[in-house]
Structures are given as C-alpha cells and as structure tokens.
Amino acid sequence: MKRKTSYKSFSDYLILILFFLGSFINASAQHQEVPEKPHMWKGKSKSFYDTGAIAKAFQYGTLQGHFRYFFMNTVNKGELSDYFANSGGGGIRYETAPYRGLQFAVSGFYIFNLYSSPLGVLDTLAFNGNRYELGLFDIEDPENKKDLDRLEEFYLKYNYKESYISLGRQLINTPFINLQDGRMRPTGVEGIWFNILDIPKTRIEGGYLWAISPRSTVRWYYIGESLGLYGAGVNPDGTRSGYEGHTNSHYVASLGIHRDLGNHRFHIWNFHVDNLFNSTMFQGEMNFPMKNGKILAGIQAIKQFGMGNGGNDTARLRYIDPNSTSSVYSGRLGWMDEKNQITFNYTRITKEGRYLMPREWGRDPFYTFMPRERNEGLGDVHAIVGKYTRKLPVNHSQATVMIGHFKLPKISNTALNKYGFPSYVQANVDLRHQFLGTWTGLEMQLMYVHKWGLNNDYSNPIYQFNKVDVSNLSLVLNYHF
C-alpha cells in the first residue's frame, strides 16, 4: 500500500526553501565518467596511520556533510502538461580511521519536496505521468513529500597496502551500474566489491552484488525486483512488457580491468546478471600530445547476449529473450588544451537486436550520452554528438555545449524500439561554477535541454509527451563540508 502524507501550506514550503537556501543546499556535478571513483562526498577527509586501537579508530574518523537544492522545470509543446519541482535535502557520512586495516563507514540522506506541481496526475491527452521532476523524490509514491530518507552506505572495508575489499551498502561507478546522479541522490548497491591497486599501471575491480537502491527511490530491492521501476515499455511483439515484479534474478557479478600504457588507457569489463544476460565491454582511450594540446581518441565495443530463461518462463513476463544478442560500437575524436575540449562522437547500435540494460541501475556508457536522455532499449541506432567545453575567465567556471542527432527505428518497429521513442535532435547547455574563499564547498550548476522530434512518427501524444518537442531546465546547488 502506498504511504499517504498530508500537504503543507505554501508558507510552510517557503520557510523550508529559505532555510535550505540559507544553508546553501548544494548539488554536486551531475556527470562523471564511469571509470572514475565515486566522489559524491567531497568534504574534508584525512588519512591516518593505522590506529592500533578500536576506540582511536572511531575517535580519529572523518565526518563529511552534503546539502543539496534542486529546481527542475519541464515545458512540453502545446496543451501537454508542464511541470516544476523544488527539492532540498542533506546528509552525513562518517568513516573510521583504520584499525588493523579495517574501516567502517555509514552515510544517510534525507529529501523534502519543498514546493512542486502535482507530480502524480496523468496528462489528459497522453494519459501518462511526469517523467523528470518525480525523479527528484520517490517514483513509487508521487504523493510522498517528506518521508524521503535512505541509508546509502553501511559497509566494512579491509585495506591491504593500496588495495581494499568492502562488504555492505556502498557507491560504485561502472559502465553498467553507476551513480547516474542527475537527480537528488545516486544509485547505491549492496554486496562485496574489491579494488586491486598494487599492480603497476593496472587496476582490477569487481564484485558480487545482491541488492540495489536505484536513484529516485528510498527502498533497497533484490536484483530481480529492481527491474521495471522506471517503466517497462513493450515486448518485441508490441505487447505490454510484464516483467516488473516477475523477474527471477538473484545477483550481479562484475569484473573490470584497467591498464595504463603511456598516454593511452584501456578498459575491459564483463557484466553477468543471473538468469538474464551477459555483457562484455572493451574501451580504449588514446591521447596524442601535440605542441599546444593533445588529440583525443576513443573506441568502445559492447557485446550482449541473453541467458537462462530471460527472467521468467512465460515470454510476456521476461525481461529479455534468452536467445537475443546485441552489439554496440561507439567512438570519439577530439582536441583538448588548457582551456578547451571539443569532441565528435558516434554510436552505432546494430540491427541485431535491442541493447538492454536496466535503466534503474545506471546511465548509458556511450560517448554520445547526453544528460536527460538514453538510448537503452533500442536497436538500429545512429547517434552523432558534438561536445564543446570551455573554461571561463571566472575562476573554477566552465561552460559545455552539446548537440546530438539520434536516428532511431520507427516507433512501429517494436522489436527494436522498446519505449516508443521517435528520432530526435537534442541540445544541452551546461554552466558550472565552484565558489572559493568564504563560500568554499559551494557549487552551482545550470543546465538547459531541448529535444526536437525529427519526423511525424509521433502523431499520438503519448510518443511526444516528455520525449520530444520538450524543454527541461535544472538549477542545482551543492554544499560540501
């Protein structure tokens, strides 16, 4: 049964907004390359030698805090519904100093819906609900405005030299399960995760996971039950997908190997989801130093195939056809100097089949990824994206402009178009600034996104609403201490 909460008056929301703004409720950068170590907590951190005593391990531990404010506004074309939301929250993270190589960490975060348009009401033309703003809160309970809290980290870690292994709830960043922190809080996982860092020029990471808490939720879910929370789309034959709540999968096993070779870096990942599929990814990133900068090049290749019974013996309740396969190729070429970075990016998802990866677990790893949209659930895709980033004269400020052309299969081709998405052009403008001096720890981001439909394949409003001919504005403030 859904939880019910009473509505506050506008004055109550105004007081909350002023309180959070007065505290500089913050927001961290939304985009992070997947090979990077998670950096959701950026406050002060100290490295102590092994204390040799449990009491001292707790006494010399580190405490970090994070406040976040997020305003989002979506404007659809014509008479289709528009939305806005104001969200604020904060959290605390504590990690002990080492004791005989052992460390304990715990963190939690709370969220308030400060003032928003009704997010649980369906649009009268498309008969569909809000897509973006609801993700700031709890997608399972649109009416929940204050009971939004989550224990995000709770793990025990053992350190050996530079390497470590951790057990419990934690944050990780991989090509297939990642933070996807473009809302209030990131995706968290529960399981065993290791990082081997003592091999020269090589890093090996991986683990065994049995639970996930997706972004925009407050609960923890077993692997199978986490699928479908973001919407299930349709089966290849066009019937409504029924795998939500009916997927039999118990674990995820992942292994990543990273190797540095001079100016080049290579990554190999294998990602195995019990009873569903196996995905293997190769990524090479090359840098060629020149007189005034360097040439950037990159290549990705992903191969995926179904396994087991695809999640259920009944075809209409399966997440994936166990006999299906898909292939993805993505590339990048660009230039970087002290102030500028420009790249031209291309992704091809072949006609072989749909590329599937639970949206609840992370964003696309492709070079053509643009915030606010994904190409998961599609086959026969051609995506071309140009990205330009410029460091601005104001200290610690930068601007990024992206524009992409995404040619997708027709909506009627349900075998290759899971979510009924038309071809589109997307443009993003992203401005970021980090404050210094008195306001050190405060970050600001302003991002505007617009998507245009490329054809008349979406005469039914359901294929337009929150998908194309739509604008989205985000203002995010983060404060770390």
Backbone hydrogen bonds, N-H to C=O, Kabsch-Sander energy under -0.5 kcal/mol:
donor,donor_aa,acceptor,acceptor_aa,energy
13,Y,9,S,-1.7
14,L,10,F,-2.5
15,I,11,S,-2.2
16,L,12,D,-2.0
17,I,13,Y,-2.8
18,L,14,L,-2.6
19,F,15,I,-2.3
20,F,16,L,-2.6
21,L,17,I,-2.8
22,G,18,L,-2.4
23,S,19,F,-1.4
24,F,21,L,-1.5
25,I,20,F,-2.2
36,E,33,E,-1.9
42,K,40,M,-0.6
48,F,46,K,-0.6
51,T,98,P,-2.4
57,A,53,A,-1.9
58,F,54,I,-1.7
59,Q,55,A,-2.3
60,Y,56,K,-2.7
61,G,58,F,-1.2
62,T,95,E,-2.8
64,Q,93,R,-3.1
66,H,91,G,-2.0
67,F,479,Y,-2.4
68,R,89,G,-2.6
69,Y,25,I,-0.6
69,Y,477,L,-2.5
70,F,87,S,-2.9
71,F,475,L,-2.9
72,M,85,A,-2.2
73,N,473,L,-2.3
74,T,83,Y,-2.3
75,V,471,S,-2.4
76,N,74,T,-0.5
77,K,469,D,-1.0
80,L,77,K,-1.4
83,Y,74,T,-2.4
85,A,72,M,-2.2
86,N,115,Y,-0.9
87,S,70,F,-2.6
88,G,112,F,-2.0
89,G,68,R,-2.1
90,G,110,Y,-1.3
91,G,66,H,-2.0
92,I,108,G,-1.3
93,R,64,Q,-3.0
94,Y,106,V,-2.9
95,E,62,T,-2.3
96,T,104,F,-2.6
97,A,57,A,-2.8
99,Y,102,L,-2.2
102,L,99,Y,-2.1
103,Q,157,K,-2.6
105,A,155,Y,-2.2
106,V,94,Y,-2.4
107,S,153,E,-2.1
108,G,92,I,-1.7
109,F,150,R,-1.9
110,Y,90,G,-2.6
111,I,148,L,-2.7
112,F,88,G,-3.1
113,N,145,K,-2.9
114,L,86,N,-1.9
114,L,112,F,-1.0
115,Y,86,N,-1.1
117,S,84,F,-2.3
123,D,128,N,-3.2
127,F,123,D,-1.6
130,N,119,L,-0.7
135,G,132,Y,-1.1
136,L,133,E,-2.2
137,F,134,L,-2.0
139,I,137,F,-0.6
139,I,216,S,-2.6
141,D,138,D,-1.6
144,N,141,D,-1.9
145,K,143,E,-0.6
148,L,111,I,-0.6
148,L,146,K,-1.6
149,D,147,D,-0.5
150,R,109,F,-2.1
152,E,107,S,-1.3
152,E,150,R,-0.9
153,E,107,S,-1.5
154,F,169,R,-2.3
155,Y,105,A,-1.9
156,L,167,L,-2.2
157,K,103,Q,-3.4
158,Y,165,I,-2.9
159,N,101,G,-3.4
159,N,157,K,-0.5
160,Y,163,S,-2.8
163,S,160,Y,-2.2
164,Y,195,N,-2.2
165,I,158,Y,-1.8
166,S,193,W,-3.1
167,L,156,L,-2.4
168,G,191,G,-2.5
169,R,154,F,-1.7
170,Q,189,V,-2.8
174,T,177,I,-2.1
178,N,361,W,-1.7
182,G,180,Q,-1.1
187,T,179,L,-1.4
188,G,213,S,-2.2
189,V,170,Q,-2.6
190,E,211,A,-2.5
191,G,168,G,-2.1
192,I,208,Y,-2.6
193,W,166,S,-2.4
194,F,206,G,-2.9
195,N,164,Y,-2.7
196,I,204,I,-3.5
197,L,195,N,-0.7
199,I,202,T,-0.6
202,T,199,I,-2.2
203,R,258,H,-2.5
204,I,196,I,-1.8
205,E,256,G,-2.6
206,G,194,F,-1.7
207,G,254,S,-2.1
208,Y,192,I,-1.8
209,L,252,V,-2.9
210,W,190,E,-2.4
211,A,190,E,-1.4
212,I,221,Y,-2.8
213,S,188,G,-2.5
217,T,214,P,-1.1
221,Y,212,I,-2.7
223,I,210,W,-0.8
224,G,249,S,-1.8
226,S,222,Y,-1.1
226,S,223,I,-0.9
227,L,224,G,-1.2
229,L,226,S,-0.9
231,G,228,G,-1.3
234,V,418,K,-2.0
235,N,239,T,-3.6
238,G,235,N,-2.4
241,S,233,G,-2.0
242,G,316,R,-1.7
245,G,227,L,-0.6
246,H,243,Y,-2.4
248,N,246,H,-0.5
248,N,311,G,-2.6
249,S,247,T,-0.9
252,V,209,L,-2.1
253,A,272,H,-2.8
254,S,207,G,-2.3
255,L,270,N,-2.2
256,G,205,E,-3.5
257,I,268,I,-2.6
258,H,203,R,-3.1
259,R,266,F,-2.6
260,D,201,K,-2.8
261,L,264,H,-3.3
264,H,261,L,-1.8
265,R,285,E,-2.9
266,F,259,R,-2.6
267,H,283,Q,-3.2
268,I,257,I,-2.2
269,W,281,M,-2.9
270,N,255,L,-2.4
271,F,279,S,-3.1
272,H,253,A,-3.1
273,V,271,F,-0.5
273,V,277,F,-2.8
274,D,251,Y,-2.3
274,D,272,H,-0.6
276,L,273,V,-2.4
277,F,273,V,-1.1
278,N,305,F,-2.1
279,S,271,F,-2.8
280,T,303,K,-2.5
281,M,269,W,-2.6
282,F,301,A,-2.5
283,Q,267,H,-2.7
284,G,299,I,-2.5
285,E,265,R,-3.4
286,M,297,A,-3.1
287,N,263,N,-0.8
288,F,295,I,-2.5
290,M,293,G,-3.4
294,K,336,M,-2.3
295,I,288,F,-2.4
296,L,334,G,-2.6
297,A,286,M,-2.3
298,G,332,R,-2.3
299,I,284,G,-2.1
300,Q,330,S,-3.0
301,A,282,F,-2.1
302,I,328,V,-2.7
303,K,280,T,-2.4
304,Q,326,S,-2.5
305,F,278,N,-2.0
306,G,324,S,-2.5
307,M,276,L,-2.6
310,G,275,N,-0.8
310,G,307,M,-2.0
311,G,275,N,-0.6
312,N,309,N,-1.2
315,A,313,D,-0.5
317,L,314,T,-1.5
318,R,315,A,-1.4
319,Y,310,G,-2.1
320,I,310,G,-1.5
324,S,321,D,-2.4
326,S,304,Q,-2.2
328,V,302,I,-2.3
329,Y,348,R,-2.5
330,S,300,Q,-2.0
331,G,346,Y,-2.9
332,R,298,G,-2.3
333,L,344,F,-1.9
334,G,296,L,-2.7
335,W,342,I,-2.6
336,M,294,K,-2.2
337,D,340,N,-2.6
341,Q,389,T,-2.0
342,I,335,W,-2.6
343,T,387,K,-2.5
344,F,333,L,-2.9
345,N,385,V,-2.9
346,Y,331,G,-2.2
347,T,383,A,-2.3
348,R,329,Y,-3.4
349,I,381,V,-1.6
350,T,327,S,-1.9
350,T,348,R,-0.6
353,G,350,T,-0.8
355,Y,378,L,-2.7
356,L,354,R,-0.7
361,W,358,P,-1.8
362,G,358,P,-0.7
369,F,366,F,-1.5
373,E,370,M,-1.5
377,G,355,Y,-3.4
378,L,355,Y,-0.6
378,L,375,N,-0.9
379,G,416,L,-2.0
380,D,350,T,-2.0
381,V,349,I,-2.2
382,H,407,K,-2.0
383,A,347,T,-2.5
384,I,405,H,-2.3
385,V,345,N,-2.5
386,G,403,I,-2.6
387,K,343,T,-2.5
388,Y,401,V,-2.5
389,T,341,Q,-2.9
390,R,399,A,-2.7
391,K,339,K,-2.6
392,L,397,S,-1.8
397,S,394,V,-1.2
398,Q,432,R,-2.1
399,A,390,R,-2.4
400,T,430,D,-2.7
401,V,388,Y,-2.8
402,M,428,N,-2.5
403,I,386,G,-2.0
404,G,426,Q,-3.0
405,H,384,I,-2.8
406,F,424,Y,-2.9
407,K,382,H,-2.9
407,K,405,H,-0.6
408,L,406,F,-0.7
413,N,410,K,-1.6
414,T,412,S,-1.7
416,L,413,N,-1.7
417,N,413,N,-0.8
418,K,377,G,-2.4
420,G,417,N,-0.8
424,Y,406,F,-1.9
425,V,452,W,-2.3
426,Q,404,G,-2.4
427,A,450,H,-2.5
428,N,402,M,-2.5
429,V,448,Y,-2.3
430,D,400,T,-3.0
431,L,446,L,-3.1
432,R,398,Q,-2.5
433,H,444,M,-2.3
434,Q,396,H,-2.2
435,F,442,L,-2.7
439,W,436,L,-1.6
440,T,437,G,-1.9
441,G,435,F,-0.7
442,L,439,W,-2.2
443,E,478,N,-2.8
444,M,433,H,-2.6
445,Q,476,V,-2.4
446,L,431,L,-2.7
447,M,474,S,-2.6
448,Y,429,V,-2.5
449,V,472,N,-2.6
450,H,427,A,-2.1
451,K,470,V,-2.3
452,W,425,V,-2.9
454,L,423,S,-2.0
459,S,456,N,-0.7
463,Y,460,N,-2.1
464,Q,461,P,-1.5
465,F,461,P,-3.0
467,K,464,Q,-2.2
468,V,464,Q,-1.7
469,D,451,K,-1.4
470,V,451,K,-1.4
471,S,75,V,-2.4
472,N,449,V,-2.7
473,L,73,N,-2.8
474,S,447,M,-2.7
475,L,71,F,-2.6
476,V,445,Q,-2.9
477,L,69,Y,-2.5
478,N,26,N,-1.7
478,N,27,A,-0.7
478,N,443,E,-2.4
479,Y,67,F,-2.3
480,H,441,G,-2.3
481,F,65,G,-2.2
